[in-house]
């Protein structure tokens, strides 16, 4: 009998801790700003003299940066080699610098640049992208907007500000609890106020825990029979 109580308490503690972990501790990748379309011609990562251009974009991240997706073009010729270099800067201080394989670039699709955890925390930064081709005939370019559509930064080419913005997506790390306001805002208001939504969530959570307790208790009792 004593062992059954210990097992029951242990399972309940594990179940409650799992909920706390998923809501308050575990980090998920969250998309910061989602208005993106493939609308305008790309900005090449090379000049007429084949000299590499530096395409930059200032941006913000509301939490630790997890990844950046940039829409690239390869003019229907997939690179056989070479690298893409992504740098993240705070003013003139480099916080992150890494090379990625260019031979995985798909035409007119987002290319994912994974960022090492903890390298770039919440704040405003500049990303700089360079292409180092293996074959000078291979060309890559960044898709851009001709209008300033991104509200948290600007586009630069070789250090000069340009009209428009890079076509990119910023993902940062955050917990479900930290995203509670954002989650609630996406729920259709109908006649429910924010308070009732929170109350409904707590009632649902309590019901789940009671059901778990009921089934654990039933399972342990069945073992005695």
C-alpha positions in Angstrom: 0.0 0.0 0.0 2.8 2.4 0.9 4.6 1.6 -2.4 1.5 2.3 -4.4 1.2 5.8 -2.8 4.9 6.5 -3.5 4.4 5.5 -7.2 1.3 7.6 -7.4 3.0 10.7 -6.0 6.0 10.1 -8.2 3.9 9.9 -11.4 2.0 13.0 -10.4 5.1 15.0 -9.7 6.6 13.9 -13.0 3.5 14.9 -14.8 3.3 18.3 -13.2 7.0 19.0 -13.8 6.5 18.1 -17.5 3.8 20.7 -17.7 6.0 23.3 -16.0 8.9 22.4 -18.3 6.9 22.8 -21.5 5.2 26.1 -20.4 7.9 27.9 -18.5 11.3 26.4 -19.3 11.5 24.8 -22.8 12.5 27.2 -25.6 10.7 27.1 -29.0 11.6 28.8 -32.2 9.3 31.7 -32.8 8.9 33.7 -36.0 9.3 37.4 -35.3 7.7 39.0 -38.3 5.7 37.1 -40.9 4.9 39.4 -43.8 7.1 38.1 -46.7 6.5 37.7 -50.4 8.7 36.9 -53.3 7.9 40.0 -55.3 10.9 41.9 -56.6 14.2 41.2 -58.5 17.1 40.0 -56.4 20.2 41.9 -55.3 23.3 40.0 -56.7 26.0 39.0 -54.3 28.6 40.1 -56.9 29.5 43.2 -58.9 30.2 43.7 -62.6 33.8 43.1 -62.0 33.0 39.9 -60.1 33.9 41.5 -56.8 31.8 40.2 -54.0 29.2 42.6 -52.7 28.3 42.9 -49.0 24.5 42.9 -48.7 23.4 43.9 -45.2 20.1 44.3 -43.3 19.5 45.8 -39.9 17.0 43.8 -37.9 15.7 43.1 -34.4 15.3 39.9 -32.4 12.9 39.9 -29.4 14.8 37.0 -27.8 18.0 34.9 -28.3 18.5 34.5 -32.1 17.9 30.9 -33.3 18.0 31.2 -37.1 17.7 33.5 -40.0 16.0 32.5 -43.3 17.0 34.5 -46.4 15.3 34.1 -49.8 18.0 33.5 -52.4 18.2 33.0 -56.2 20.7 30.9 -58.1 19.5 31.8 -61.6 18.5 28.1 -62.2 22.1 27.0 -61.9 22.8 25.2 -58.6 26.3 26.0 -57.2 28.6 23.0 -57.2 30.6 24.4 -54.2 31.6 27.6 -52.6 30.3 29.1 -49.3 28.0 31.7 -47.9 29.3 33.8 -45.0 26.8 35.2 -42.5 27.9 37.7 -40.0 25.9 39.3 -37.2 27.1 42.6 -35.9 26.3 45.0 -33.1 27.5 48.3 -34.5 31.1 47.3 -35.6 31.5 44.4 -33.1 31.1 41.0 -34.7 29.0 38.6 -32.5 28.6 35.7 -34.9 30.5 34.7 -38.1 30.0 31.4 -39.9 30.3 29.9 -43.4 27.5 27.7 -44.9 27.6 25.5 -47.9 26.4 27.3 -51.1 25.7 24.0 -53.0 22.4 23.6 -51.1 20.9 26.9 -52.3 17.6 26.4 -54.1 16.3 29.0 -56.6 13.8 31.4 -55.2 13.5 29.6 -51.8 14.5 30.5 -48.2 17.9 29.3 -47.2 18.2 28.6 -43.4 21.2 30.0 -41.5 21.2 28.3 -38.1 22.7 30.5 -35.3 24.7 29.0 -32.4 22.6 29.3 -29.2 23.5 32.2 -26.9 25.6 34.0 -29.5 23.1 36.8 -30.3 20.7 37.8 -27.5 17.7 40.1 -27.6 18.4 43.4 -29.4 19.0 45.2 -32.7 21.7 44.0 -35.0 23.0 44.0 -38.6 23.4 40.8 -40.7 25.9 40.8 -43.5 25.9 38.2 -46.2 28.8 37.3 -48.6 29.2 34.7 -51.3 32.5 33.0 -52.0 31.9 30.9 -55.2 34.0 28.0 -56.1 33.4 28.8 -59.8 33.2 32.4 -60.8 30.4 31.5 -63.2 28.2 30.6 -60.3 25.9 33.4 -59.2 23.7 33.9 -56.1 21.5 36.8 -55.2 19.2 37.9 -52.4 15.6 38.7 -53.0 14.5 42.1 -51.8 11.6 44.5 -51.6 11.7 47.7 -53.5 9.7 49.3 -50.7 10.5 49.6 -47.0 8.2 46.8 -45.8 10.1 45.6 -42.8 9.5 48.1 -39.9 12.5 47.2 -37.7 15.4 47.8 -40.0 16.9 48.8 -43.4 18.8 47.4 -46.4 22.4 48.2 -47.2 24.6 47.3 -50.2 28.3 47.8 -49.7 27.6 50.0 -46.7 25.2 52.3 -48.5 21.5 52.4 -47.5 19.1 51.3 -50.2 15.3 51.7 -50.7 13.6 48.4 -49.7 14.3 45.5 -47.5 15.9 42.0 -47.7 13.4 39.1 -48.0 14.2 37.3 -44.8 12.7 35.8 -41.6 14.0 36.0 -38.0 13.4 33.2 -35.6 14.2 33.6 -31.9 13.9 31.4 -28.8 11.1 31.9 -26.3 8.9 29.9 -23.9 5.2 29.4 -24.2 4.7 31.6 -21.1 6.7 34.4 -22.6 4.5 34.2 -25.7 1.2 34.1 -23.8 0.1 37.6 -25.0 0.9 36.8 -28.6 -1.0 33.5 -28.4 -4.0 35.1 -26.8 -4.1 37.9 -29.4 -4.4 35.2 -32.2 -7.6 33.8 -30.6 -10.7 35.3 -32.2 -12.2 37.7 -29.6 -15.9 36.7 -30.1 -17.5 37.5 -26.8 -14.6 36.2 -24.7 -12.4 38.7 -22.9 -8.8 37.9 -22.1 -9.7 37.1 -18.5 -12.1 34.4 -19.6 -9.6 32.9 -21.9 -7.1 32.6 -19.1 -9.7 31.1 -16.8 -10.7 28.6 -19.5 -7.0 27.6 -19.9 -6.6 27.1 -16.1 -9.8 25.0 -16.0 -8.6 22.9 -18.9 -5.3 22.4 -17.2 -6.9 21.4 -13.9 -9.2 19.0 -15.7 -6.2 17.3 -17.4 -4.5 16.8 -14.1 -7.6 15.4 -12.4 -8.1 13.0 -15.3 -4.4 11.9 -15.1 -4.8 11.4 -11.3 -8.0 9.4 -11.9 -6.4 7.0 -14.5 -3.2 6.6 -12.5 -5.3 5.7 -9.4 -7.4 3.3 -11.5 -4.4 1.7 -13.0 -2.7 1.1 -9.6 -5.9 -0.3 -8.1 -6.2 -2.7 -11.0 -2.8 -4.1 -10.2 -3.9 -5.1 -6.8 -6.7 -7.2 -8.2 
